Amino acid sequence: MRRALIGLCALAFAAACGGGETVSPPESPAATEASPVDPPASDAPITSMEDTPTTSVEDAPSGLTQVSGTALPKFEQLEDDTAVGRTPPVVVGTDLLTGEAVRIESQGRPMVIAFYAHWCPHCQAEVADLTEWLETNELPAGVDFFTVSVLEDATRGNHPPEKWLRDQGWQYPVVADTPALSVVEAFGLTSVPYLVAIDADNAVVLRFAGNVGPTEIAAFFAALLEPSA
């Protein structure tokens, strides 16, 4: 299954030339192209350090997005990703589109988590292409699909993100990251768009940065449903 997913992502990467927006620290020359990732120290967010425990959901104020579990290492490469086989963090929040509670956690089914930034042109293209494709097609059933809105910046385009996604006709749960970028850090995100695939045993099987495309995402879902070799 993982080999099939890597093959699909490799094809998508070649087709899209790896399109994506890099997440850079404020002092980086590329900082003007992405939101800062340095959070306020007082917020004590989780880190992306290997084997670092996150804060407990129960420890934080209600009504805000919370993260628990162990943070994944930062994403560096598709092949030999050190996050593969690890248990992903759990994210609890409120769906920006419906106001309903959302828990991004394995329910004994595979799941895919897509990370988009409202100002990112590659994310905008991905969302537009997928919603247009879904007007006449369907993603395979049996895989849970969640979205996390990351790197929100009120000074940049398509703000607020919920309006952008609602205008696009997005139909999947969307949870906002915290101001301290706790979800970004928890999943090792370094650029957007970003995709994390988790199998039915709640283990990370693949992470990918860049545009995938709607037909590739559909094949991606189908591959997740195939029994492991």
QUIRAWO-V111191 format. One record per backbone hydrogen bond with DSSP energy under -1.0 kcal/mol. NH is the residue of the N-H (numbers start at 1). CO is the residue of the C=O. E is the energy in kcal/mol with one decimal. If there is no record, write none. Layout:
nh=NH co=CO e=E
nh=NH co=CO e=E
This chain:
nh=5 co=1 e=-2.2
nh=6 co=2 e=-2.7
nh=7 co=3 e=-2.3
nh=8 co=4 e=-2.1
nh=9 co=5 e=-2.5
nh=10 co=6 e=-2.6
nh=11 co=7 e=-2.0
nh=12 co=8 e=-2.3
nh=13 co=9 e=-2.8
nh=14 co=10 e=-2.2
nh=15 co=11 e=-2.4
nh=16 co=12 e=-2.4
nh=18 co=13 e=-1.5
nh=21 co=192 e=-3.8
nh=23 co=190 e=-4.0
nh=28 co=25 e=-1.9
nh=31 co=28 e=-1.8
nh=33 co=30 e=-2.3
nh=34 co=31 e=-1.3
nh=43 co=40 e=-1.5
nh=44 co=41 e=-1.3
nh=52 co=49 e=-1.7
nh=54 co=69 e=-4.3
nh=59 co=56 e=-1.1
nh=60 co=57 e=-1.1
nh=66 co=92 e=-3.0
nh=68 co=90 e=-2.3
nh=71 co=52 e=-1.9
nh=72 co=186 e=-3.3
nh=75 co=188 e=-3.0
nh=84 co=81 e=-1.4
nh=85 co=204 e=-3.2
nh=86 co=83 e=-2.2
nh=90 co=68 e=-3.0
nh=91 co=104 e=-1.5
nh=92 co=66 e=-2.6
nh=93 co=102 e=-2.7
nh=95 co=100 e=-3.5
nh=96 co=174 e=-2.9
nh=99 co=95 e=-2.6
nh=102 co=93 e=-3.1
nh=104 co=91 e=-3.4
nh=105 co=103 e=-1.4
nh=111 co=198 e=-2.5
nh=112 co=144 e=-2.9
nh=113 co=196 e=-2.6
nh=114 co=146 e=-2.7
nh=115 co=194 e=-2.9
nh=116 co=148 e=-2.1
nh=120 co=117 e=-1.5
nh=124 co=120 e=-2.4
nh=125 co=121 e=-2.1
nh=126 co=122 e=-2.1
nh=127 co=123 e=-2.7
nh=128 co=124 e=-2.4
nh=129 co=125 e=-2.6
nh=130 co=126 e=-2.4
nh=131 co=127 e=-2.6
nh=132 co=128 e=-2.0
nh=133 co=129 e=-2.2
nh=134 co=130 e=-2.2
nh=135 co=132 e=-1.1
nh=136 co=133 e=-1.4
nh=144 co=110 e=-2.4
nh=146 co=112 e=-2.6
nh=147 co=173 e=-2.0
nh=148 co=114 e=-2.6
nh=149 co=175 e=-2.4
nh=150 co=116 e=-2.6
nh=156 co=153 e=-2.0
nh=164 co=160 e=-1.6
nh=165 co=161 e=-2.7
nh=166 co=162 e=-2.4
nh=167 co=163 e=-2.8
nh=168 co=164 e=-1.4
nh=169 co=166 e=-1.1
nh=170 co=165 e=-2.6
nh=175 co=147 e=-2.5
nh=177 co=149 e=-2.7
nh=181 co=178 e=-2.2
nh=185 co=181 e=-2.3
nh=186 co=182 e=-2.2
nh=187 co=183 e=-2.0
nh=189 co=184 e=-2.0
nh=192 co=21 e=-2.3
nh=194 co=115 e=-1.4
nh=195 co=208 e=-2.9
nh=196 co=113 e=-2.2
nh=197 co=206 e=-3.0
nh=198 co=111 e=-2.9
nh=199 co=203 e=-2.5
nh=202 co=199 e=-1.9
nh=204 co=86 e=-2.8
nh=205 co=197 e=-2.7
nh=206 co=197 e=-1.3
nh=208 co=195 e=-2.6
nh=210 co=193 e=-2.1
nh=217 co=213 e=-2.3
nh=218 co=214 e=-2.3
nh=219 co=215 e=-2.1
nh=220 co=216 e=-2.4
nh=221 co=217 e=-2.4
nh=222 co=218 e=-2.1
nh=223 co=219 e=-2.4
nh=224 co=220 e=-1.6
nh=226 co=223 e=-1.0
